[in-house]
């Protein structure tokens, strides 16, 4: 048996250590291993540009307008925004990719690159985090025969687990407030406090603007009882061995994260699905009229391709089921894109275990 440690430490090493999945020299990152909205279609960047334009108008067209992408991968989303932005906006855009690995050799000169999120109160614009929080390392707890929670320790070489010590006060408090499910043997609790802290820090970087995170997740009262910790390698789900060769990811407790961001911003957030958000931003996946095929065959093929991509991005059983959490900071939420729902109301939390 190899070295055993808690899952948070194991994920940190496996994803971001010197030989980690996202940071080692050959830097496989997401390429070929898993699919995100930003990689799936350029239409995602088109919709995001509309969001950027809305933030720009709400802020009075500042110069510069910051757009920061946390967990930027190879900077694909920012590259597309740089190309798609109209001239009046392009001249004012200050694009920053935040990624633990170094910049790719072909990074355009208009995109800056850094390994850490911006400091507090230094941004005016839009902060993006698409499928970032699911890779923020967290601990996992298991329940013993007496109904008590203990950290699960994992073998770094094999992925085998055993029970460790009891929870710290911070993690125990998080369970009391945010778990919402039964505590019986076999249940796995993914302890979300590190994601809350990460999102609060990201929101805090904004002096004024909007923070947006997009990810897959769950809400209180509907947490998966057996956990969601998963690994991906070469496009396939694989065993959760924290050896640096695969992506390790776990769903996000979005109500907990939302509350953390709201405390920093002092304002309510909007929580919705990607399907709803992208439709509000003009992507509906509707097929073009068949008559176009006879009058403009090439145009019909282009429109059909765009509709197929939009349908993929808004599929409620796929990418469209992702949560969008929109956190205004010192701006009027009425200036957000038309069609987004009003600020969300947390579900009741009075269900007995």
C-alpha positions as CSV (number, residue, x, y, z in Angstrom):
1,X,0.0,0.0,0.0
2,X,1.3,3.5,-0.9
3,X,1.1,6.8,0.9
4,X,-2.4,7.6,2.2
5,X,-3.8,11.2,2.7
6,X,-7.0,13.1,2.6
7,X,-8.8,13.6,-0.7
8,X,-8.2,17.4,-0.7
9,X,-4.4,16.9,-0.4
10,X,-4.5,14.1,-2.9
11,X,-6.5,16.2,-5.5
12,X,-4.1,19.1,-5.0
13,X,-1.1,17.0,-5.8
14,X,-2.8,15.1,-8.6
15,X,-4.1,18.1,-10.4
16,X,-1.8,21.0,-9.5
17,X,1.4,19.5,-8.1
18,X,4.7,19.4,-10.1
19,X,3.6,16.3,-12.0
20,X,-0.1,17.2,-11.8
21,X,-2.7,16.7,-14.5
22,X,-3.0,20.5,-15.2
23,X,0.5,21.5,-14.4
24,X,3.1,19.0,-15.6
25,X,5.4,19.9,-18.5
26,X,3.5,17.9,-21.2
27,X,0.3,19.7,-19.9
28,X,-2.5,17.4,-21.2
29,X,-5.1,19.6,-19.4
30,X,-8.5,19.1,-20.9
31,X,-7.4,18.3,-24.4
32,X,-9.0,15.0,-25.4
33,X,-9.9,14.1,-21.8
34,X,-13.2,15.9,-21.2
35,X,-15.6,18.2,-22.9
36,X,-16.6,21.7,-21.8
37,X,-19.0,24.2,-23.2
38,X,-16.1,26.6,-24.2
39,X,-14.5,23.8,-26.2
40,X,-17.7,22.3,-27.6
41,X,-18.7,25.2,-29.9
42,X,-17.7,28.8,-30.8
43,X,-21.4,29.7,-30.1
44,X,-20.6,29.6,-26.4
45,X,-18.2,32.4,-26.9
46,X,-20.8,34.3,-29.0
47,X,-23.3,34.0,-26.1
48,X,-20.6,35.0,-23.6
49,X,-19.8,38.1,-25.7
50,X,-23.4,39.2,-25.3
51,X,-22.9,38.9,-21.6
52,X,-19.7,40.9,-21.8
53,X,-21.5,43.6,-23.7
54,X,-24.3,43.7,-21.1
55,X,-21.7,44.1,-18.3
56,X,-19.9,46.8,-20.3
57,X,-23.1,48.8,-20.8
58,X,-24.0,48.4,-17.1
59,X,-20.6,49.8,-16.1
60,X,-20.8,52.8,-18.5
61,X,-18.3,51.4,-21.0
62,X,-15.1,51.7,-18.8
63,X,-11.6,51.9,-20.2
64,X,-10.3,49.3,-19.6
65,X,-13.0,46.7,-19.3
66,X,-11.5,43.7,-17.5
67,X,-12.5,40.1,-18.6
68,X,-10.8,37.5,-16.4
69,X,-11.2,33.8,-17.1
70,X,-10.3,31.6,-14.1
71,X,-9.4,28.0,-15.2
72,X,-8.8,29.2,-18.7
73,X,-7.2,26.0,-20.1
74,X,-5.4,27.2,-23.2
75,X,-7.3,30.4,-23.3
76,X,-9.8,29.3,-25.9
77,X,-12.7,31.4,-24.6
78,X,-10.7,34.6,-24.4
79,X,-9.2,34.0,-27.9
80,X,-12.6,33.9,-29.3
81,X,-13.8,36.9,-27.4
82,X,-10.9,38.9,-28.7
83,X,-11.8,38.0,-32.3
84,X,-15.5,38.4,-31.9
85,X,-15.6,41.7,-30.0
86,X,-16.7,44.8,-32.0
87,X,-14.1,47.4,-32.6
88,X,-15.6,49.9,-30.0
89,X,-15.2,47.2,-27.3
90,X,-12.1,45.4,-28.6
91,X,-10.0,48.5,-28.0
92,X,-10.9,48.6,-24.3
93,X,-10.8,44.9,-23.5
94,X,-8.2,43.8,-21.0
95,X,-8.2,40.0,-21.2
96,X,-6.6,37.9,-18.5
97,X,-6.3,34.1,-18.3
98,X,-5.8,32.5,-14.9
99,X,-4.3,29.0,-15.1
100,X,-1.8,27.1,-13.0
101,X,0.2,26.0,-16.0
102,X,2.3,28.4,-18.1
103,X,0.9,30.1,-21.2
104,X,0.8,28.2,-24.5
105,X,3.3,29.2,-27.1
106,X,0.7,30.5,-29.5
107,X,-1.1,32.7,-27.0
108,X,-2.1,36.0,-28.8
109,X,-0.3,39.1,-27.4
110,X,-3.6,40.7,-26.4
111,X,-4.2,38.1,-23.6
112,X,-2.2,38.3,-20.4
113,X,-1.5,35.1,-18.3
114,X,-1.2,34.6,-14.6
115,X,-1.3,31.7,-12.2
116,X,-3.4,33.3,-9.4
117,X,-6.8,35.1,-9.5
118,X,-6.6,38.9,-9.2
119,X,-6.3,40.5,-5.8
120,X,-9.3,41.9,-4.0
121,X,-11.1,44.9,-5.4
122,X,-8.8,45.3,-8.5
123,X,-11.2,44.5,-11.3
124,X,-13.9,46.4,-13.1
125,X,-15.7,44.2,-15.6
126,X,-16.5,40.5,-15.8
127,X,-15.0,37.5,-14.0
128,X,-15.6,34.1,-15.7
129,X,-15.1,30.7,-14.2
130,X,-16.4,27.9,-16.5
131,X,-15.9,24.5,-15.0
132,X,-13.3,25.7,-12.5
133,X,-14.9,25.0,-9.1
134,X,-15.4,21.3,-9.8
135,X,-11.6,21.0,-9.9
136,X,-11.1,22.9,-6.7
137,X,-9.7,20.2,-4.3
138,X,-12.0,19.1,-1.4
139,X,-12.1,16.5,1.2
140,X,-14.5,13.6,1.3
141,X,-16.0,12.2,4.5
142,X,-17.5,8.8,5.2
143,X,-20.0,7.6,7.8
144,X,-19.0,4.9,10.3
145,X,-21.4,2.3,11.9
146,X,-22.3,4.7,14.7
147,X,-23.3,7.5,12.2
148,X,-20.2,9.6,12.8
149,X,-18.3,11.3,10.0
150,X,-14.7,10.7,9.4
151,X,-12.3,11.9,6.6
152,X,-11.7,9.3,3.9
153,X,-8.0,8.7,3.3
154,X,-7.0,7.6,-0.2
155,X,-4.0,5.6,-1.4
156,X,-2.1,7.9,-3.9
157,X,-1.0,4.9,-6.0
158,X,-4.2,2.8,-6.1
159,X,-7.1,5.0,-5.1
160,X,-8.0,2.6,-2.3
161,X,-9.7,4.3,0.8
162,X,-10.0,3.8,4.5
163,X,-11.5,5.9,7.4
164,X,-9.4,8.6,8.9
165,X,-9.9,11.0,11.8
166,X,-13.0,13.1,12.7
167,X,-13.9,16.3,10.9
168,X,-12.5,19.7,11.9
169,X,-14.9,22.2,13.3
170,X,-15.0,24.1,9.9
171,X,-16.0,21.0,8.0
172,X,-18.4,19.8,10.6
173,X,-20.1,23.2,10.5
174,X,-20.3,23.0,6.7
175,X,-22.1,19.6,7.0
176,X,-24.5,20.9,9.6
177,X,-25.4,23.8,7.4
178,X,-25.2,22.4,3.9
179,X,-25.4,18.7,3.7
180,X,-29.1,18.1,4.0
181,X,-29.0,14.3,3.6
182,X,-29.0,11.3,5.8
183,X,-25.9,10.2,7.6
184,X,-25.8,6.4,7.5
185,X,-23.0,3.9,6.7
186,X,-22.0,4.1,3.0
187,X,-22.9,7.8,2.6
188,X,-20.2,10.0,1.2
189,X,-20.2,13.7,1.9
190,X,-18.1,16.0,-0.3
191,X,-17.1,18.8,2.0
192,X,-17.6,22.0,0.0
193,X,-16.0,24.7,2.2
194,X,-12.9,25.1,-0.1
195,X,-15.2,25.8,-3.1
196,X,-17.0,28.4,-1.0
197,X,-13.7,30.0,-0.1
198,X,-12.5,29.9,-3.7
199,X,-15.6,31.5,-5.1
200,X,-15.7,34.2,-2.4
201,X,-12.1,35.1,-3.3
202,X,-13.0,35.3,-7.0
203,X,-16.0,37.6,-6.3
204,X,-13.9,39.7,-4.0
205,X,-11.6,40.5,-6.9
206,X,-14.3,42.7,-8.4
207,X,-14.5,46.3,-7.3
208,X,-17.5,46.6,-9.7
209,X,-19.0,44.2,-12.2
210,X,-20.3,40.7,-12.5
211,X,-18.9,37.3,-11.6
212,X,-20.1,34.2,-13.4
213,X,-19.4,30.6,-12.7
214,X,-20.7,27.7,-14.8
215,X,-20.5,24.1,-13.6
216,X,-22.4,20.9,-12.9
217,X,-23.7,20.7,-9.3
218,X,-26.5,20.1,-6.9
219,X,-28.6,21.8,-4.2
220,X,-29.5,21.2,-0.6
221,X,-31.9,18.3,-0.1
222,X,-30.7,16.7,-3.4
223,X,-27.1,15.9,-2.7
224,X,-26.0,12.6,-4.3
225,X,-25.7,10.3,-1.3
226,X,-22.8,8.3,-2.7
227,X,-20.8,11.3,-3.9
228,X,-19.9,12.5,-7.3
229,X,-16.1,12.3,-7.3
230,X,-15.1,11.1,-10.8
231,X,-12.0,10.8,-13.0
232,X,-11.7,11.3,-16.7
233,X,-9.0,10.1,-19.0
234,X,-9.0,10.4,-22.8
235,X,-12.7,11.2,-22.9
236,X,-13.8,8.3,-20.7
237,X,-14.7,7.9,-17.1
238,X,-12.0,6.0,-15.3
239,X,-11.0,4.9,-11.7
240,X,-10.4,7.7,-9.2
241,X,-6.7,7.2,-8.7
242,X,-4.9,10.5,-7.7
243,X,-1.7,9.8,-9.6
244,X,-1.6,12.9,-11.9
245,X,-2.6,11.0,-15.1
246,X,-6.3,11.9,-15.1
247,X,-8.8,14.7,-14.3
248,X,-10.4,14.5,-10.8
249,X,-13.7,16.3,-10.5
250,X,-16.6,16.5,-8.1
251,X,-20.0,18.3,-8.5
252,X,-20.4,21.8,-6.9
253,X,-22.8,22.5,-4.0
254,X,-24.2,25.6,-5.7
255,X,-26.3,26.9,-2.9
256,X,-23.4,26.9,-0.5
257,X,-21.2,28.6,-3.1
258,X,-23.9,31.2,-3.9
259,X,-24.2,32.1,-0.2
260,X,-20.4,32.6,0.0
261,X,-20.4,35.0,-3.0
262,X,-23.5,36.9,-1.8
263,X,-21.8,37.6,1.6
264,X,-18.8,39.2,-0.2
265,X,-20.9,41.1,-2.7
266,X,-23.6,42.2,-0.3
267,X,-26.2,41.4,-3.1
268,X,-28.3,38.5,-4.2
269,X,-27.1,36.2,-6.9
270,X,-29.0,34.7,-9.9
271,X,-28.9,30.9,-10.1
272,X,-30.2,29.3,-13.2
273,X,-29.5,26.6,-15.8
274,X,-27.2,26.9,-18.8
275,X,-30.3,26.1,-21.0
276,X,-32.2,29.1,-19.6
277,X,-29.2,31.4,-19.6
278,X,-28.1,30.6,-23.2
279,X,-31.7,31.0,-24.4
280,X,-31.8,34.4,-22.8
281,X,-28.5,35.2,-24.7
282,X,-30.0,34.2,-28.0
283,X,-29.2,30.5,-28.5
284,X,-32.3,28.4,-28.8
285,X,-31.2,25.4,-31.0
286,X,-34.2,25.9,-33.4
287,X,-33.7,24.3,-36.8
288,X,-33.6,26.7,-39.8
289,X,-36.7,26.6,-42.1
290,X,-36.5,23.8,-44.6
291,X,-37.2,26.2,-47.5
292,X,-33.8,27.8,-47.0
293,X,-32.3,24.6,-48.2
294,X,-33.6,25.2,-51.8
295,X,-33.0,29.0,-51.8
296,X,-29.6,29.1,-50.1
297,X,-28.1,25.5,-49.6
298,X,-24.8,26.7,-48.1
299,X,-26.7,29.1,-45.8
300,X,-29.0,26.2,-44.7
301,X,-26.0,24.0,-43.9
302,X,-24.4,26.7,-41.8
303,X,-27.6,27.5,-40.0
304,X,-28.3,23.8,-39.4
305,X,-24.8,23.3,-38.0
306,X,-25.3,26.3,-35.6
307,X,-28.6,25.0,-34.5
308,X,-27.1,21.6,-33.8
309,X,-24.3,23.2,-31.7
310,X,-26.8,25.4,-29.9
311,X,-29.0,22.3,-29.1
312,X,-26.0,20.5,-27.7
313,X,-25.1,23.5,-25.4
314,X,-28.7,23.8,-24.2
315,X,-29.5,20.0,-23.8
316,X,-31.0,19.8,-20.3
317,X,-29.6,16.2,-20.0
318,X,-26.1,17.4,-20.9
319,X,-24.3,20.8,-21.0
320,X,-27.6,22.6,-20.7
321,X,-28.1,21.2,-17.3
322,X,-25.1,23.0,-15.9
323,X,-25.8,25.7,-13.3
324,X,-25.0,29.3,-14.1
325,X,-24.4,31.4,-11.0
326,X,-24.3,35.1,-11.7
327,X,-23.1,37.5,-8.9
328,X,-23.5,41.2,-9.4
329,X,-21.1,43.4,-7.5
330,X,-22.0,47.1,-7.1
331,X,-24.2,47.1,-10.2
332,X,-27.9,47.1,-10.7
333,X,-29.1,43.5,-11.4
334,X,-31.7,44.9,-13.7
335,X,-28.9,45.6,-16.1
336,X,-28.2,41.9,-16.6
337,X,-29.2,40.3,-19.9
338,X,-33.0,40.2,-20.5
339,X,-34.5,36.8,-19.9
340,X,-32.4,35.8,-16.9
341,X,-34.5,34.9,-13.9
342,X,-34.7,37.2,-10.9
343,X,-32.3,36.6,-7.9
344,X,-32.8,33.1,-6.5
345,X,-34.4,32.1,-3.3
346,X,-32.6,29.3,-1.3
347,X,-34.7,26.1,-0.8
348,X,-36.1,25.5,2.7
349,X,-33.6,23.7,5.0
350,X,-35.8,22.2,7.7
351,X,-35.8,18.5,6.6
352,X,-34.8,16.3,9.4
353,X,-32.1,13.7,8.8
